[in-house]
Structures are given as structure tokens and as C-alpha cells.
Amino acid sequence: MGTYLSIAIIITSITLIASVVLQSKGIGLGGLTGGDTGGVYSQRRGVEKILFWITIGLSSLFFLLALITVLITG
């Protein structure tokens, strides 16, 4: 069971890193397609909002998996 938890933590951490990198504050997802944010704060919409909630879910899952791994391995 420890092997499965280790694999789950590795996969979760890789996807969490990817979601955080996609959310870089200065660029946003508009920067990936060549759009300019103009330096004005705007509310998260569409894909950015979904990515924000996915990042929160992944970080919660990572914390839970890490806690379970520590409790099982003693």
C-alpha cells in the first residue's frame, strides 16, 4: 500500500507544480496565447478560475496523501 501512496503523491505533486506554473501572476493564461493583461487587476474568469480551483483541490489532496503516508509508515 505504501507503493501506491508514493505513486499517488508523485503524480499529485507533478500536476500541482504544473497548475501553479500555469498560474504565474504576471502572465496569466492570456499570456500563453499572446494576450496582454495590461497590468490591470482583473477577476479570474473561465479557464483561470477552473485552474485556480483545481490547484486548491490538488494541494488538499497532496496534504491528505502526505498525512496518510506518515500515519501508515509510522
C-alpha angles and dihedrals in degrees: 000000000000090000092055091049091050092051091047091051092049093050092045093049093050093050091044091053090049093050092049092049090051089054097058106157100227097048112031122186091294088068091062091063095041098263120142121226092200093218093277118129113244133179119259111262138173115342094006091057092048091048090050092055092044089054091052091049093048093049090051091048091048091051092048093049092048091050093049091048092052092048093049097045091045 
